[in-house]
């Protein structure tokens, strides 16, 4: 039980910020390209409390963490309240969608880099010993953010990767591709339950790890 409580406290802040700053990033970039929907809804904020979804930000990550601790393996993820984006209000909707979609995964990659720099600073300054609570939290920050980045970059609408593909495809092909969106979450769950999700994420995780290693 003590082990589980320690694991929860280690992961709590990294998960909270990874999920909520991901959503805030979408709102900031959408505003930059002319869509003020998120700002009007009060969602252009770095305050995690404005983005927390009780189920996706708290219950699901905790449940998955518990399963991982008891059974081993597993995939830790969650979600925040989606930042509202009105694609039609963007100055160039199809083109700008690319940058709005990439903003979330990019924020996770940036957070992974920040956590790795914290990790390195802790070790190099001798502030903490190896395996300490703060080192474990920094490691968790890297892990959680790279997983969320890779998960969201899967080219499946309504995930961010699906928005990126939609933006890059010619108009007719994009319209056909967009028809997948109502079934996207179901497909994602099937991939997860059949064990195909992790192999699909591996190239994206490898890219993230390659970037992060440059800061070690």
N, C-alpha and C positions, 0 to 999 in steps of 0.2 A: 504493500500500500504506500509506504514512504517513497518507494521508487517511482510509483505512478504519479504521486503528487509532485515530486521533483521534476518529472518529465513535463507535466502540465505547466508548471511555472516556467520552465526553460523555454517552452514553445509559445506561451501565451502572447508575449509582446511581438515576436517575429510574425506569427500568424495574423494577429490583429492589424499590424501595419502593412504587411504584404498584401492583404486582401483590400483594405480600405484605401490605401494610397494608389493601388491599381485603379480603382474606380475614380478617385479624384483626378488622376492623370487624364482619363478620358474627358472629364469635364473641362479641365484647363485647356486641352488642345482643341476641343470642340468650340470653346469660346474664342480661341485664337482665330479659328476659321469661320467665325461669324454666327455660330449657333449659341444663343444665350439661354437655351432651355434649362441647362443645369444651374446656371447662375440664378435664374428666376426662381428655381426650386430650392435655392439655398444649399446646393450641393457642391459649389466650388469652394472646398474647404479641406484643410489638412487635419481637421478634427475627426478622429476615427469614429466618434459617437454619432456623427451625421451619416455615416455610411454603414454602420453595423446592422446586419440582419440577424435576429436572434437565432434562427435555425442555421443559416449558412456560415455565419461568422463564429458562432459559439458551439451549438449543439453538434453539428456534423463533424467539425474538426476534432472535438473532444471524443466523440464516439469512435471515429477512425483511429485516433491516437490510442484509445483503450484497446481496440481490436488489434492494432499493431503490437502493442505491448504484450497482449495475452497470447497472440497466435503467431507473431512475427510477420515480416513482409508488410504488404499493404501499401496504400497510396494515401498520403495526407494532403487533403485539399479542402477548399471551402469557397464561399462566395459572400460578397457584400450586397447591399441593395444596389441594383444597377443604376448608374448615373443616367438620367434621361437625356437622350440625344435625338434631336429631330433632324434627320439627314437632309431634309428638304431646305432647312435653314442655312446649311453650309453654303459658302459662296460657290464652290464647285463640288456638288454633292459626291459624285462618284470618285473624283480624284482625292478630295479631302478626307473621305472615309478611310483611306489607307492610313493616313497619319493619326486620325482619331483612334483607329483600331490598334495601331502599333504602340500607342502611348502607354497602354496598360502593361503589356509584357516588357516594354522598355523600362518602365518604372520598377518592375521586379528585378530586372537585370541590374539596374543601378543600385537598388537596395542590397542585392547580393554582393556587389562590389564594396558598398559601405560596410557591410557586416564583415567581409574578409579583411578590410583595412582595420576595423576595430579588433578583430581577432589577432592580426599581426602586431598591432600596437600593444595589446595586452601582453603578448608573449615576449616581444623585443624589449619592452620596458621593465619586464619582470613584475608588473603590477599584480599579476595573479599567477598561480602555479598551473601547470598543464592539467587539464581535466577539471578545472574549477567550474563553478556555476556560470560565471560570465563567459568563459571560453565555450562552454557547452551551448549557451544562448547564441553566441556569435556563429557557431557551427550550424545551429538550428536555423538561424536567419538566412544563411547561405543556402541550405538545403531546401527550405520552404519556398524561397523566392525563385530558385531555379526550377523547381517542380511546377509552380504556378505559371511561370513564363512558358515552359514547354507545353503544359496542358492547354493554355489559352492560344498557343500558336498552331495547334492542330487545325488543319484547313477544313473545318467543318462548321458551317453556320449553325447556331448564332455565336460561336466562339470567335475571338478576335482574328484568328487565322482564317476563318471563313470569310470575314469582312475584307481581309486583305486580298484573298483570292477573287472575291466579287469585284473589288476595285480594279484589279489588274486585267480581268477578262474583258473581251469585247462586249458591247452592250447586249447583244442577243444571247451570247453564251452566259453572261452574268445573270440575266433574267432566268434562264433555265436552271442555272446553278442555285439561285436563290430559292427555288422551289423545295430544296432539301430542308430549309430552316425549320419548318414545323416538326420535323422528325429528328432534328439534330441531337437533342438531349437523349432521346431514346437510343439512337445509334451509339452515342457516347457511353451510355450505361451498358449496352450490349458488348461493346469493345472492352469495357472494364470487367464485366462478369466472365467473358471468354478468355481473358488474359492477353488480348491483343493490344490493349491501350499502352502498356508500358513499352513494348518494342517500338510502337509508333513514336513514342515520346523520346526514345533514346538518342536519335540524331540531334534533336533540339536541345536535350540535356547536355550532350557532348559539346555542342557549340557554346552553351552557357558556361560550362566548366572550363573550356579553353579560354574564354574571355576572363573569367575570374582568376585563373591561374597566373595571368599576367600581372596581377596585383599582389601575389604572394611574395 
